[in-house]
Structures are given as structure tokens and as C-alpha cells.
Amino acid sequence: MRLIDEIQQEIISDFNLFSDWTQKYEYLIDLGKELKVLDAKHKTEENLIKGCQSNVWLIAKKEKNSIVFTADSDAIMTKGIIALLIKILSNQTPKDITNCDLFFIKKIGLSEHLSATRANGLLSMIKQMKLYAYGLENK
């Protein structure tokens, strides 16, 4: 299992390859396109993340001692953002997820380059992922 901090460092390196935010947005969009489309039966109110301007559905399952996240969104940029979070937090232990510091956000300047509503959505996604991990920790 790769460590959360290792994956974040890799993402920082990936983003540093691009010279401007137009290219970085395109990279985020490409990440979103790589996410598998969530089955319509999972696109329910229960799986919807509250606080996002766009619809973002998130599912968390505990497999052995790790949490596996799947998600989808109806907005391509938001889908890229949740794909980035899944890349970091999926297949990690609940404890590692709840205790991690997602420093990559500041290092790549992500929140500074998102609209206020998308930045709030990002925080809502992180909060929901950590809540799922916390809830599944002892199951």
C-alpha cells in the first residue's frame, strides 16, 4: 500500500509539469474522464455530497482494512477533483484517511484557482470522505 504523503508528492510533481493553470485544468478534466461512470442505482440522495454546487455522488466500502471510494459527478471539473481525492485516499486505512493532512491542495495552488463555490465543494468532498472513513473504522 502506497502512503498518502507519497501519492500527494507524486501529484505535486505531476502538477509541476504544467506551466499554467489552463493545462492543469485539462489534467484535472482528464483525471475525471478516467473515473468509471457510477451505476445509476448509486446516484441517490443518500450518496450525494452536501455542500457541492454540482452533483457529486460518493460511495465508500471497507475492504479488509482499507476504504475504497467510488464517485461520479455531473460536472467534468468536479469529477476531476473527486478523482484526485480518490487517487490519494482510496485503498488507505480509515485511520490514515481521518488523520491525513492533504497538503497537496496548498502546494499545487488548487483552492486559489477554484471559484469560491468549487473551493467549498472541495472541502465538502474531503469532509465526507473523512466522515465515511471514521464511520467505517470499527466495522
N, C-alpha and C positions, 0 to 999 in steps of 0.2 A: 504494500500500500504506500502510495506517494504521500508525503506530508503536505499539509495545506500551505505552509510557507514556501515549500519548493515550487508548488504549482503557481502560487502568486508571483514568485520571482520569474518563472517562465513567461507568464502573461505580461509582466512588466517588460521583459526583453522583447516579446512579440510586438508590443505597442511601440517600443522604441525604434523598431524597424521603419516605422512610418513617419514621414516628415511633417504631415499636417493632419488636422482633425477630419478632413474630408476622407482621407484614406483610412483613418481609424474608425470612422462611422461605417465605411464599407466593410471593414474587417468584422465589426460587430454584427452587421447585417448578414455576412457570410456565416458567422457562428450560429446565428438564429436559423438560417436555412438548413444547417446540419442537424438541428433538433428533429427528432421524429415527431410527426404530427400525432397529437394526442387523440385517442379514440373519442368520438362524440359523447359516449356514455360517461366519460370522466369530466366533461365540460359542464359541471354543475355549480350551483351557487355555493355549495359546501367547499368546493375546491378552488373557488375564486379568491384571489388575494385582495383584501380590503385595502384601500388607500392608493390603488393604481388607477391612473386615468384610463388606461387601456385595460381590456380584459386579460388577466393572466391567471391561468389555472395551474395549480401546483399540487403534486401528489408525492407523498413520502412513504416509503416502505422500509421496514427493517429487515435486512437480510444478514443473517449471522450477527455480527457485532457492528455492522455498518448501516448507514442510512443511504438509500438510493432514491434520488429525486428524479421525477419526470415533470415536464411542464410544457405549456404551449401559450401562445398569445395571439391576439388578432392584430397586433401591430408589430411590424417587422423589426423596428429598433428595440422595442421592449423585449421581443423574443430573443434578440441578440444579447441583451443584458442578462436575462434569466439564464441563457445558455452559458454565459461566462460564469455566473454564480454556481450553476450545476457542475461545470468543469472543475471548480475548486472544491465544492462542498459534498458532492455526491461520492459515495463509497468511502466516507470517513466515519469515524465513531461518533456517536451522539455527543459525547463529552468534548471531543475535539471541535465539533461544529459549534456547540454552545459557547466554548471558551475562546474561539479564534478571534483574532484581530484582522479584519480584512483591509490591510494596509495598502493593497494594490490600488484601491479606489483613489486614494490621495496621490500615490506615486505616478499613476498614469494621467491624473487630472480629470478623471471621469465625471465626478459630480460638478466640477466647474464648467464642463461642456455639455451639461444636460439642462433642459428647461427646468424651472422650479418644480413643475408637476412630475416630470420624469425623475428628478432627484428624490422627491418624496416617494415615488413609486419604487425606486431602488431601495430605499430604507425599509419600505413595507415588505419587499421581497425578502430582504435579509432577515427582518424580524420574524416573518412567517417561517422561514427555513429553520431558524434557531428555535422557534417555538415547537415545530414538529420534532426536531432533534431532542429537545428537552422532554417532550411528551412521550417519545418512544424510547428514551434512555433505559427505563426499567421494565420494558415489556419483553 
